[in-house]
Amino acid sequence: MSRHLHLNAFLMSTGHHEASWRLPESNPVANTDVAHYQNLARIAERGKFDSVFFADSPQLIGDIGRRPAGALEPTVLLTAIAAATSRIGLIATASTTYNDPYNLARRFASVDHVSGGRAGWNVVTTAGPEAAKNFNLADQPAHAERYDRAAEFLEVAYKLWDSWEDDATLADKESGIWGDDAKVQPIEHVGRHFQVHGALNLPRSPQGHPLIVQAGSSEDGKGLAARYAEAVFTAQQTLEDAQAFYSDLKARTAALGRDPSTLKILPGIVPVIADTEAEALRLERELDDLIKPEYARRQLAKTLRVKPEDLPLDQQLPSNLPDEDEIEGAKSRYTLIVTLARREKLTVRQLIGRLGGGRGHRTFSGTPEQVADAIQEWFDAGAADGFNIMPAVLPSGLEVFTDHVVPILQARDLFRTDYTGTTLRDHYGLARPAGRTKSLQEAVS
C-alpha cells in the first residue's frame, strides 16, 4: 500500500491571516457563528480531510482591535459540527494547566460518544501569565512544572477512560439489570498533582481513548509527545528544520518502545492559492497591506518579552533579546520567530508581515500545482506525515484547497479518495486501545 498524507483543517474564524476579516467577502463575526463552522467542516469532509481542529486558550488573547476576538468553547462547538457531518475527525484544544482531569476526560469522552468515535484532544499546557490570572494564580507555573502536571493529567485521563470495561453495559430488560457493577472500577489515583477516585460517570467511548494530539516543540513538549501523542502539530519554516524535528521526535518515540509510525507529524502550512503564481502573490500582498502594524507590534513585543517601543518598525530585532531558557511561555515559538527574523535579516515591519499569515507557520503562495508540489516535497523528504492546512481566508481558501489541490494529491496517489473507516483512529490507521482489564489479562498471560 502507498503511504498516504494526513490532512487536518485548522479552522480559525475568517482565516489565519490576521487581516482576513477586513476583506469584502468575510463575515467579521464568524468567530461565534456555528453555521459558519459547520459549513467549513462539510467542505473539509468533502475533501476527505482526516479532521478539523480548533485552537483554544482560557484567556482573551491580544488586542480586540486587531482581529475577531473571542471563541466558542471548542468541545461545545464540536458537538454542533458532529451533527452536521458524518466522517471527519473533530479535534479541540484543552489545557492541562487550567482544567482538572475528571471534567476534561468526561468532556472528550462525551464528544466521542456524540460523534460516533471522531474525537481528538490537542493537549496544551498554556503559555503566558494572563491565563493564570483567570484561575486565582498570580503567574503561570514554570514550564517544566506545567509539563510534569500534563503527564500526570494524561495518566489520570487514560485511567478514567478505561474505568468501564467495554461490555459493562448489559441493558438486559428481561432480568432488569442495566449494567455489571463488577466491570466498573474506581481508579483510586493518588499522585503529585491529582487525587482522583473515579470511576468516570460515562461508559467507555467508541474509540476507547480520544486521539491524543500535542503541539509543543520545546524539549519538554517533545518529551511529552514522544510518550503520549498520536499526532503532533508543529511549526517549521524550512525543510531542513522540519526534517530535523521529524527525525528527532520519531527517534524519541522509538526509544520509549513505541512504534514511530503510530505518531503522525503534521507541520502547519498557510496556502494562498490562485490560478497563477503572480495572482497568488498579489492576494498575499493585499492581505499584508491590511495589517495594522501598531496592533501587530504590540503582540510581537508581548511574545518577545520586550516593550513595543523597543521594536522600531523599520529596524531589525534588537540584539539583547532574552535566551530561550529565560522564556517560561511558548519557548519553541519564541525561538522560531527570532530565528526567522535573524536568518532572513527581516525588519520588524517585514517580520510582522510574515507572522500575519500564520504566526510562525510556513506560508506559501502559488498555484494549486505548486502547493501540491510543496506538500509532496516535505512528505517525500521525511519532514512530515501530512499537514495542518491553515487557509489564510475562510471559507474561500479551504474551498480552493479542497477543490483544486486535493484532486492533484489524489491523482498522485498521495491522499485518500474516500474514507475507509468511521472513526478518527481509522483515518490515522491506529488501533483502538484495549481497555484496562483486557490489558491486565494480556500482561498476566
C-alpha positions, 0 to 999 in steps of 0.5 A, a space after each residue: 500500500 502507498 503511504 498516504 498524507 494526513 490532512 487536518 483543517 485548522 479552522 480559525 474564524 475568517 482565516 489565519 491571516 490576521 487581516 482576513 476579516 477586513 476583506 469584502 467577502 468575510 463575515 467579521 463575526 464568524 468567530 461565534 457563528 456555528 453555521 459558519 463552522 459547520 459549513 467549513 467542516 462539510 467542505 473539509 469532509 468533502 475533501 476527505 480531510 482526516 479532521 478539523 481542529 480548533 485552537 483554544 486558550 482560557 484567556 482573551 488573547 491580544 488586542 480586540 482591535 486587531 482581529 475577531 476576538 473571542 471563541 466558542 468553547 471548542 468541545 461545545 462547538 464540536 458537538 454542533 459540527 458532529 451533527 452536521 457531518 458524518 466522517 471527519 475527525 473533530 479535534 479541540 484544544 484543552 489545557 492541562 494547566 487550567 482544567 482538572 482531569 475528571 471534567 476534561 476526560 468526561 468532556 472528550 469522552 462525551 464528544 466521542 460518544 456524540 460523534 460516533 468515535 471522531 474525537 481528538 484532544 490537542 493537549 496544551 499546557 498554556 503559555 503566558 501569565 494572563 491565563 493564570 490570572 483567570 484561575 486565582 494564580 498570580 503567574 503561570 507555573 514554570 514550564 517544566 512544572 506545567 509539563 510534569 502536571 500534563 503527564 500526570 493529567 494524561 495518566 489520570 485521563 487514560 485511567 478514567 477512560 478505561 474505568 468501564 470495561 467495554 461490555 459493562 453495559 448489559 441493558 438486559 430488560 428481561 432480568 432488569 439489570 442495566 449494567 455489571 457493577 463488577 466491570 466498573 472500577 474506581 481508579 483510586 489515583 493518588 499522585 503529585 498533582 491529582 487525587 482522583 477516585 473515579 470511576 468516570 460517570 460515562 461508559 467507555 467511548 467508541 474509540 476507547 481513548 480520544 486521539 491524543 494530539 500535542 503541539 509543543 516543540 520545546 524539549 519538554 513538549 517533545 518529551 511529552 509527545 514522544 510518550 503520549 501523542 498520536 499526532 503532533 502539530 508543529 511549526 517549521 519554516 524550512 525543510 531542513 528544520 522540519 526534517 530535523 524535528 521529524 527525525 528527532 521526535 520519531 527517534 524519541 518515540 522509538 526509544 520509549 518502545 513505541 512504534 514511530 509510525 503510530 505518531 503522525 507529524 503534521 507541520 502547519 502550512 498557510 496556502 494562498 492559492 490562485 490560478 497563477 503564481 503572480 495572482 497568488 502573490 498579489 492576494 498575499 500582498 493585499 492581505 499584508 497591506 491590511 495589517 495594522 502594524 501598531 496592533 501587530 507590534 504590540 503582540 510581537 513585543 508581548 511574545 518577545 518579552 520586550 516593550 513595543 517601543 523597543 521594536 522600531 518598525 523599520 529596524 531589525 530585532 534588537 540584539 539583547 533579546 532574552 535566551 530561550 531558557 529565560 522564556 517560561 511561555 511558548 519557548 519553541 515559538 519564541 525561538 522560531 520567530 527570532 530565528 526567522 527574523 535573524 536568518 532572513 535579516 527581516 525588519 520588524 515591519 517585514 517580520 510582522 508581515 510574515 507572522 500575519 499569515 500564520 504566526 510562525 507557520 510556513 506560508 506559501 503562495 502559488 498555484 494549486 500545482 505548486 502547493 501540491 508540489 510543496 506538500 509532496 516535497 516535505 512528505 517525500 523528504 521525511 519532514 512530515 506525515 501530512 499537514 495542518 492546512 491553515 487557509 489564510 481566508 475562510 471559507 474561500 481558501 479551504 474551498 480552493 484547497 479542497 477543490 483544486 489541490 486535493 484532486 492533484 494529491 489524489 491523482 498522485 496517489 498521495 491522499 485518500 479518495 474516500 474514507 475507509 473507516 468511521 472513526 478518527 483512529 481509522 483515518 490515522 490507521 491506529 488501533 483502538 486501545 484495549 481497555 484496562 482489564 483486557 490489558 491486565 489479562 494480556 500482561 498476566 498471560 
